[in-house]
Amino acid sequence: MHFDVIIVGSGLAGMAAALELAPHRQVALVSKGALHAGASPHAQGGIAAPLGPGDSVAAHLRDTLDAGAGLCDAAAARAILNQARAAITWLQAQGVAFTTEGQALHLTREGGHGQRRIAHAADATGRAIMTALGEQVTRLAAITVLERHCAVDLLLDPPGGRCRGVRLLDLDRRLRREVSADQVVIASGGAGQVYATTTAPSGATGDGIAIAARAGARTANLAFMQFHPTGLHHPLADGFLVSEAVRGEGGRLCLPDGSRFMPAYDPRAELAPRDIVARAIHAEMRRHALDCVYLDISHRPRAFLLAHFPAIHAHCLALGLDIATTPIPVAPTAHYTCGGIATDTRGRSSVAGLYAVGEAACTGLHGANRLASNSLLECVVTGRTAARDILARPA
């Protein structure tokens, strides 16, 4: 079996690449589970872009570099952020319905951002995006979706040379098959499942990063795992997180007695970058021997919460927690792999014929800590730029 391009992973980065390639190339889109089983559909917050009055790429870049603890690649970050507006426009053209305020996009704010710049679809942005893009993917004859297939090795020709395909395991038939391609794109997500508590889906086991490393691809910053400060602390939470936007809209982190603690850790308080907030919560939990702290948004009207956070409200209510009247128990949880397969901003790895995009890649955008809502942005931008780089090569 041969395709022009094999994309390992069906999240946002993989779908963005597939949709750019499909008018010109025959593409295989490989998914370990069902088409929408990855991390992208679970993204709540949104996509960061300098869209508001007085905002700029320079301001967005400053916040990104600050959140990354000085370890971002500034040139790579600037190149990706320069394409943020175009990424939002492209998603809208694919049918993504972002939340609006009048005729304009409604922009929310999240930790680490100096102003409102998060375009979102209520609190289920990832689901809205993946639904729209999934409809496009499934109707295009040039895209073959291979669900329940896991990539177990890359095919190199000669051994140690150019990547020429992927060895797949059919998870239903337990059969291995070799699929050749002119180019391979790894878009398999992160490695959150190596942690006992994580928001990552069950398939996020680092497979794509591992097979690339075995093939000789350079990796970078694998120690940089981001912890989300506000994972829902409940025995039935199942990795559910409470969006950064809850704090962006006034949510306060409190101890059981209702006292706030973030102002003592950072002048930005609840709106400090994720790593600062996560460490502060961890410190308070250790200091007071707590299993969790509390995120209180109950001072906001119920109508506001239902409009802005319908999914969080419904999920918590199903567990007996009414966020309109009761603080939400939260604790830090492993969330995002900031390192991965080292690439440039066009997704090119150190192995000829092998690209990597999304959470499986390390472009240098994130540094030691990811600025909230830069992840979906990176997926769209690098998925599309990798596809354009492939299309610039002879068919």
LUMBAMAR-395627 format. One line per 4 residues: their letters; for each residue x negated, y, z negated of C-alpha. Coordinates in steps of 0.001 Angstrom, whole numbers. Layout:
<sites>
a) X/Y/Z; ... .
</sites>
This chain:
<sites>
mhfd) 0/0/0; -1397/3390/993; -317/6990/343; -1921/10276/1260 .
viiv) -1842/11292/-2429; -1119/9385/-5629; -29/11452/-8632; -322/9613/-11947 .
gsgl) 2271/11234/-14207; 5744/12638/-13561; 5803/15621/-15929; 5926/19241/-14831 .
agma) 2356/19351/-13486; 2862/16179/-11458; 6213/17282/-10079; 4898/20729/-9166 .
aale) 2057/19117/-7230; 4388/16622/-5546; 6819/19301/-4396; 4003/21387/-2895 .
laph) 2587/18351/-1090; 5796/16699/122; 6392/18813/3238; 2963/17771/4540 .
rqva) 1855/14524/2841; 3234/11144/1775; 3098/11125/-2028; 3445/8431/-4702 .
lvsk) 4591/9777/-8072; 3746/7267/-10800; 5667/7313/-14095; 4867/5082/-17064 .
galh) 8510/5196/-18102; 11597/6643/-16478; 11080/9729/-14336; 11970/12120/-17179 .
agas) 10388/10184/-20053; 7320/12377/-20621; 6605/15384/-22800; 7761/18107/-20396 .
phaq) 11535/17638/-20932; 11027/18112/-24677; 9379/21542/-24380; 11620/23973/-26213 .
ggia) 10015/27407/-26101; 9364/28507/-22525; 6738/29874/-20163; 4501/32795/-21023 .
aplg) 4091/35525/-18397; 3455/39296/-18603; 6949/40261/-17467; 8037/42831/-20050 .
pgds) 7647/46614/-19931; 4112/47661/-20802; 2804/44093/-20671; -115/43055/-18476 .
vaah) -2350/40152/-17549; -5094/41808/-19614; -2891/41819/-22738; -1812/38211/-22142 .
lrdt) -5470/37274/-21709; -6473/38970/-24980; -3858/36958/-26874; -4942/33748/-25121 .
ldag) -8614/34252/-25963; -7803/35173/-29547; -5656/32069/-30044; -8380/29923/-28473 .
aglc) -10827/30925/-31224; -13288/32375/-28719; -13763/29024/-26974; -11648/29587/-23848 .
daaa) -13189/29982/-20417; -12227/33619/-19859; -12602/33506/-16079; -10464/30366/-15780 .
arai) -7865/31779/-18156; -7652/35005/-16155; -7266/33082/-12892; -4350/31074/-14295 .
lnqa) -2623/34011/-15997; -2860/36033/-12782; -449/33506/-11273; 2103/33585/-14115 .
raai) 4637/35848/-12412; 4454/33776/-9227; 5001/30603/-11289; 8253/31973/-12742 .
twlq) 9420/33061/-9277; 8636/29606/-7854; 10584/27862/-10618; 13577/30103/-10010 .
aqgv) 13396/29214/-6316; 13532/25526/-7325; 16808/26167/-9130; 15648/26689/-12723 .
aftt) 18183/28849/-14565; 16338/30878/-17186; 18233/32740/-19901; 19000/36292/-18821 .
egqa) 19925/39550/-20502; 21932/41555/-18044; 20137/41264/-14698; 16714/40616/-16226 .
lhlt) 15121/37559/-17799; 15515/37427/-21575; 12038/37334/-23086; 11404/35938/-26530 .
regg) 8255/36118/-28652; 6175/33349/-30188; 3186/33078/-32503; -22/34676/-31258 .
hgqr) 1712/36875/-28678; 1454/40613/-29141; 4846/41163/-27538; 7836/39424/-25986 .
riah) 6736/37565/-22859; 8316/34101/-23030; 10804/33270/-20266; 13049/30463/-21471 .
aada) 16256/28501/-20962; 17772/28805/-24463; 15724/26348/-26556; 15568/23574/-23960 .
tgra) 13312/25078/-21306; 11485/21873/-20467; 14727/19982/-19895; 16093/22749/-17647 .
imta) 12909/22804/-15570; 12565/19047/-15268; 16228/18610/-14334; 15903/21135/-11512 .
lgeq) 12600/19781/-10229; 13705/16169/-10634; 16644/16808/-8319; 14231/18127/-5707 .
vtrl) 11817/15213/-6103; 14441/12478/-5784; 15925/13879/-2570; 12619/14135/-670 .
aait) 11784/11102/1461; 8075/11977/1392; 7916/11284/-2366; 7995/7664/-3555 .
vler) 8683/7419/-7293; 7137/4389/-9003; 8806/4198/-12413; 7533/1935/-15188 .
hcav) 4066/1707/-13687; 929/2363/-15718; -2415/3329/-14205; -5111/1057/-15629 .
dlll) -8132/1932/-13456; -9268/4140/-10621; -10545/2578/-7404; -13953/3897/-6343 .
dppg) -15622/3461/-2949; -18429/2619/-3226; -18527/1736/-6948; -19409/4961/-8697 .
grcr) -18498/6930/-5582; -15379/8661/-4242; -11972/7925/-5785; -9886/6013/-3262 .
gvrl) -6847/4924/-5226; -5430/3481/-8434; -4927/57/-9928; -1412/-13/-11386 .
ldld) 338/-2324/-13799; 4027/-2917/-13058; 5400/-2928/-16600; 8520/-4907/-15680 .
rrlr) 6951/-7650/-13570; 3626/-7570/-15434; 1891/-7552/-12071; -1145/-5528/-11045 .
revs) -1324/-3842/-7673; -3909/-1708/-5973; -2629/1423/-4247; -5037/3356/-2046 .
adqv) -4931/7082/-1343; -6992/9870/140; -6710/11828/-3124; -5617/10963/-6659 .
vias) -4154/13461/-9132; -4124/12607/-12843; -1143/14327/-14499; -556/11788/-17255 .
ggag) -325/14102/-20265; -2162/14006/-23564; -3153/11602/-26333; -886/12568/-29236 .
qvya) 4/8961/-30028; -3424/8390/-31578; -2011/10274/-34589; 444/8809/-37075 .
ttta) 2724/11860/-36863; 3167/13556/-33509; 5653/15324/-31273; 4194/13505/-28261 .
psga) 6334/10857/-26534; 5464/7178/-26856; 3646/7177/-23513; 1144/9873/-24534 .
tgdg) -1737/7500/-25200; -4486/9186/-23196; -4516/6587/-20394; -5258/9072/-17610 .
iaia) -8139/10657/-19488; -9572/7218/-20275; -9494/5853/-16725; -11067/9062/-15412 .
arag) -13836/8846/-18019; -14482/5199/-17095; -14800/6295/-13479; -17504/8776/-14483 .
arta) -15452/11979/-14626; -16728/14609/-16996; -14508/15336/-20013; -14499/18329/-22337 .
nlaf) -13224/19414/-25755; -11653/16070/-26654; -11823/17001/-30353; -9471/19952/-29804 .
mqfh) -6062/18606/-30769; -3484/21254/-31563; -1135/20722/-34498; 2277/22352/-34250 .
ptgl) 3013/24108/-37555; 6721/23292/-37701; 7494/19692/-36989; 10865/18777/-38509 .
hhpl) 10202/16913/-41779; 12924/14279/-42005; 12806/10465/-41987; 14857/10436/-38776 .
adgf) 13162/13407/-37088; 11350/11158/-34552; 8751/13765/-33604; 11230/16626/-33237 .
lvse) 9671/20066/-33510; 11238/23392/-34412; 10345/25884/-31694; 7826/28665/-32216 .
avrg) 10599/30966/-31011; 12465/30471/-34297; 9665/32386/-35996; 9582/34775/-33058 .
eggr) 13208/35638/-33770; 12658/36249/-37472; 12279/32828/-39091; 10339/32952/-42383 .
lclp) 8138/30245/-43849; 8856/29698/-47540; 8036/27520/-50505; 10849/25599/-52233 .
dgsr) 11525/28616/-54488; 12120/30810/-51418; 8881/32805/-51669; 6993/33596/-48443 .
fmpa) 3286/32776/-48166; 2148/33634/-44618; 1488/37364/-45319; -1302/36268/-47670 .
ydpr) -3026/34343/-44857; -2764/36681/-41872; -1408/40204/-41243; 701/38755/-38424 .
aela) 2361/36455/-40984; 4662/33914/-39272; 3593/35222/-35858; -70/34290/-36245 .
prdi) -1438/31683/-33780; -464/28083/-34385; -3761/26910/-35865; -3673/29634/-38534 .
vara) -59/28895/-39443; -626/25124/-39488; -3658/25450/-41792; -1758/27811/-44082 .
ihae) 1140/25383/-44383; -1260/22521/-45045; -3041/24555/-47731; 254/25395/-49470 .
mrrh) 1400/21782/-49316; -1835/20648/-50965; -1824/23458/-53531; 1716/22704/-54669 .
aldc) 1718/18928/-53990; 4515/19278/-51422; 5594/17030/-48573; 6770/20042/-46566 .
vyld) 7560/23748/-46637; 10693/25472/-45323; 11498/27601/-42283; 14412/29902/-43040 .
ishr) 16405/31496/-40204; 19695/31480/-42138; 19733/35290/-42366; 20601/35350/-38667 .
praf) 24308/35079/-37709; 25514/31647/-36661; 26572/33044/-33272; 22993/34199/-32667 .
llah) 21595/30780/-33601; 24061/28961/-31355; 23157/31244/-28451; 19379/31050/-28890 .
fpai) 18772/27656/-30507; 21682/25358/-29602; 19571/22193/-29323; 17743/22771/-32622 .
hahc) 21032/23632/-34352; 22712/20484/-33024; 19787/18165/-33789; 19431/19423/-37345 .
lalg) 23187/19342/-37930; 23275/15690/-36863; 20780/15038/-39671; 22866/16947/-42209 .
ldia) 20908/20220/-41989; 22855/23363/-41125; 20192/25900/-40117; 22739/28729/-40417 .
ttpi) 22952/28157/-44173; 19969/25994/-45142; 16176/26370/-44700; 14616/23760/-42389 .
pvap) 12024/21381/-43912; 8871/21493/-41743; 5279/20276/-41761; 2387/20352/-39264 .
tahy) 2282/17540/-36720; -59/16580/-33877; 1231/18280/-30766; -1046/19075/-27821 .
tcgg) -4332/17804/-26382; -6329/20945/-25550; -9263/19006/-24110; -9281/16400/-21362 .
iatd) -10728/15767/-17915; -12935/18756/-17104; -11686/20582/-13998; -11825/23921/-12267 .
trgr) -8631/25953/-11848; -7842/24025/-8656; -7751/20757/-10582; -10959/19362/-9088 .
ssva) -12846/16961/-11360; -16498/15909/-11147; -15482/12783/-9169; -14867/13314/-5453 .
glya) -11239/12736/-4505; -10014/12969/-8110; -7961/15863/-9467; -6471/16396/-12924 .
vgea) -3728/18827/-13955; -1605/19624/-16997; -2329/18304/-20462; -4653/15577/-19136 .
actg) -7002/18267/-17812; -9268/20794/-19476; -9467/23995/-17418; -10740/26133/-20293 .
lhga) -7449/28029/-20624; -6737/26810/-24149; -10068/26762/-25963; -9804/25343/-29481 .
nrla) -6118/26184/-29804; -3355/26719/-27260; -1403/29974/-27206; 2297/29166/-27402 .
snsl) 4033/28636/-24033; 817/28698/-22007; 1153/24938/-21461; 4117/24896/-19066 .
lecv) 2512/27835/-17293; -718/25898/-16788; 1244/22880/-15516; 3008/24898/-12815 .
vtgr) -50/26875/-11758; -2606/24056/-11638; -161/21526/-10180; 493/23875/-7270 .
taar) -3120/25018/-6822; -4376/21420/-6806; -1809/20595/-4137; -2869/23580/-2048 .
dila) -6522/22534/-2366; -5603/19045/-1135; -3620/20488/1755; -6623/22571/2785 .
rpa) -8514/19336/3430; -8054/17323/6648; -5082/14945/6500 .
</sites>
